[in-house]
Amino acid sequence: MDKKAWVVSADMGYGHQRAAYPLKDIAYDRIVNANSDKSLSEKEKKVWQKTRAYYDFISTINDIPLIGPLIFKIYYYFQDITPMYPLKDESKPSLSVKYLHRRIRKGFCRSLINHLKEKNLPLITTFYIPAIAADYYGFKNIYCVVTDTDINRVWVPKNPENSNITYLAPCSSAYKRLLSYGVGRDKIIITGFPLPKENIGGKKSPVTRKALARRIKNLDPNKKFTKHHEESIKRELGKYYQPRKKPGCVTITFSVGGAGAQKKLGVDILRSFKRKLLKKEVRLFLVAGTRMDLKQFFLERIKDEGLSNVLGESLFLICELSKKDYFKKFNEVINETDILWTKPSELSFYSALGIPIIMTPPIGAHEYRNKRWLLNIGAGIEQEENLRFSEWLDDLLEEGFLARKAWLGYLNAPRMGTYNIERILFNH
């Protein structure tokens, strides 16, 4: 692709960079990281470093006895998203909006924006701060990818009626929220979340359909779901669906968030599936992202549980040195995955690939909204509260329950976000 744009993200967990990665084909030179790029001044980098450290602290704070939950409640108050109904005008700037505007007015993000002004290209960002800063400093062609199903008022400038930002919404709930914040209808486009092309394969989704055909067989060994919907499945998946093919071993991917807050749950899952892993009756991918400390933590627990011998056979540990390599590897694993076990983060949108989502407890208001969205479209399920995960999964597979979740995610969640975004930016 010859046409290029500035693609800007932020290193705040994995979500915003995961949304930017599928847009790498249109990125001029590189995907610019708003809080660590080489173009930033040292002063600006230090401000971002403090913000990232605070984010990581908050993500794990509930583990601190007594004061942890209290501090999180205070944080949650400022990050909260008001109920959607009754519908109302929420365009009045919040304290967070005013604070951000004041920081930008004093020079925050100036070095980044000066760098972007060196070449006249459209700007697409997966984090709100670069979009709002670019708008303040006079950029005209700005697109902001919304990375959750619902968002806080801080995503929208102080005076949205005068803004040049076009918002690319992943779903209708985000669209309606932006309207309530005062963004004009002509400045919001529902595109869907930008999913990786390597998990889709083109406009007819051949990679998605092939993976889903295999997945449905694995998740419905007794054909409890399939026997009622086989004609629809055949019609949609075509040559990829082979009714006579026997189901294979179920593959579970457990993904830990960027702050590592769910690592203890990963150990609980490991213990619950120990017998099945030893017998190679299930495959488990533990995803540590780019956290080498987390990789070491899991390796030690794997050794303690006597599972070292099946590492690389039925048990796999995913950890890479860079976010780019991690996203690439994760997307490869997703094509093999039957069940994605994660918090309802931006990975909620991966349900569009026909993957059922088992949700860990949400962290933050946006994840509670993502959870509700997944439940509403029928693609997600809350994890069982007790730790007998292996027995619980047996019941879900016996009834074909997760095959139904996979199918509903494929049908109901938007999948073509990356292609839609490219088309909108370059009118093709």
TAHUBEL-V341610 format. One record per helix or strand of 3 or more residues. SS is the DSSP state (@ for helix, = for strand). FROM is the first residue (numbers start at 1). TO is the last residue. If there is no record, write none. Layout:
ss	from	to
SS	FROM	TO
SS	FROM	TO
//
This chain:
ss	from	to
=	5	9
@	15	21
@	24	26
=	27	33
@	42	63
@	67	79
@	95	105
@	110	116
=	123	125
@	128	136
=	142	145
@	153	155
@	160	162
=	165	169
@	172	180
@	185	187
=	188	190
@	197	199
@	206	219
@	226	240
=	250	255
@	263	272
@	274	278
=	282	289
@	292	304
@	308	310
=	315	319
@	323	334
=	339	343
@	346	353
=	356	360
@	365	377
=	380	382
@	389	398
@	401	412
@	417	426
//
